[in-house]
Structure formats: structure tokens, C-alpha cells
Amino acid sequence: MRVRLLIDDVGAELEDSRVSTVDIHPNIEVRLYNPLSLRSEWLKVFSKLGEFGRINYRMHNKLIVADNQALITGGRNIGDEYFALTDVDFQDVDVIGIGPISNDASDSFDNFWNSGIAIPINVMAQHHMPMIWRRYAHAWAQACVLQQATPTCAPSSARAFSPKWMAPA
């Protein structure tokens, strides 16, 4: 089984170091879509203000596809409020699709996943990466937004940014 999780960074209140622990599993990959350049929780507010021109470039899909045969999609976010685990209980509708529609949904996900502004979480996690590489990843994301995230904007290998590549020999 292979799991790919793509998180829209603008609304996420997740710590990179915690999310990157999920990415350690060999069958799980996690990427942030259009990540903010300032990564600490309280600095993200300043990042949103300073990068206002690009933060509205979002990936707000909620989609689970299994084996290109079935899908679940809807308005549910990742949060306790969406699963009746707090006093606030958001009621969203999910839809199940079976058959050829799953291929179309999978293709849509792949377009976001393979865009140049879907950055592997381990690239953004501060404990994995020096500031210069985070700046490079952010500059790449900005350039892709200017190019309207065309497929040519995707790096040849997103895994080239992995900690294994950056680890000392």
C-alpha cells in the first residue's frame, strides 16, 4: 500500500516536525501545497501578510482514492470539529464514488501532487533542513505560482530534497 498525503499549508496549524514523522514510514509520503516560508506557528501570521499575493493559490480538495477503484470526497477538513470530538460539531457531507470516476479523481490529485509547489514535508521541517534550503524551496514555490504551476514547473525529482540527499556522508 502507498499513501500520499497532500496538505494545503495556508490553513494548517500543524508542526512540520510532527507531520514529518509520518513521512518516515516507507509507504507514506507527505507534501505541503504552496507552503508558507515562515514555519513557526506564530510567525506564519507574518508570512501570510508578507506573501499575500500567493496565499490564495490553494489546494482545498479533500479526497481519498483507493486503488483507482473507489473514492471519498467532500468538505471535511482534518480537525476534531469535523469528527464530533469537540463541543463544536461541523456537519459536512462526504460522497463515495466507485468505478471510472476514481481515475479522474486520481488524475486531479496527481496534478496537484506533481506541481512544483507541492514540497515534501521533510524539506520544510526545520530540524531536517538548514535555512538556505528552505529558502530555495520557497523560491521554487513562488516561481511556480508565477508560472501558474504548470507541470514543467515540477522539479525532476521531489525526493531529491529528501533528508537522505542532505545527510552527511
C-alpha positions, 0 to 999 in steps of 0.5 A, a space after each residue: 500500500 502507498 499513501 500520499 498525503 497532500 496538505 494545503 499549508 495556508 490553513 494548517 496549524 500543524 508542526 512540520 516536525 510532527 507531520 514529518 514523522 509520518 513521512 518516515 514510514 516507507 509507504 507514506 509520503 507527505 507534501 505541503 501545497 504552496 507552503 508558507 516560508 515562515 514555519 513557526 506557528 506564530 510567525 506564519 501570521 507574518 508570512 501570510 501578510 508578507 506573501 499575500 499575493 500567493 496565499 490564495 493559490 490553494 489546494 482545498 480538495 479533500 479526497 481519498 482514492 483507493 486503488 483507482 477503484 473507489 473514492 471519498 470526497 467532500 468538505 471535511 477538513 482534518 480537525 476534531 470539529 469535523 469528527 464530533 470530538 469537540 463541543 463544536 460539531 461541523 456537519 459536512 457531507 462526504 460522497 463515495 464514488 466507485 468505478 471510472 470516476 476514481 481515475 479522474 479523481 486520481 488524475 486531479 490529485 496527481 496534478 496537484 501532487 506533481 506541481 512544483 509547489 507541492 514540497 515534501 514535508 521533510 524539506 520544510 521541517 526545520 530540524 531536517 533542513 538548514 535555512 538556505 534550503 528552505 529558502 530555495 524551496 520557497 523560491 521554487 514555490 513562488 516561481 511556480 505560482 508565477 508560472 501558474 504551476 504548470 507541470 514543467 514547473 515540477 522539479 525532476 525529482 521531489 525526493 531529491 530534497 529528501 533528508 537522505 540527499 542532505 545527510 552527511 556522508 
